[in-house]
Amino acid sequence: MTKTEKIANAKKRIDELERLIRYWDDSEQSDAKIVNFSMKIENKVA
């Protein structure tokens, strides 16, 4: 895995975490909502 791929994967994880943080913050202020995450499972050997 190249550095560029690692950076891209880290950016995806950061984006997902930011969406979760916003979701949790919003859920404290209003009713529960559904978060739509597109999940992709990849088999990788380190």
Secondary structure by P-SEA (a helix, b strand, c coil): ccaaaaaaaaaaaaaaaaaaaaaaaaaaaccbbbbbbbbbbbbbcc
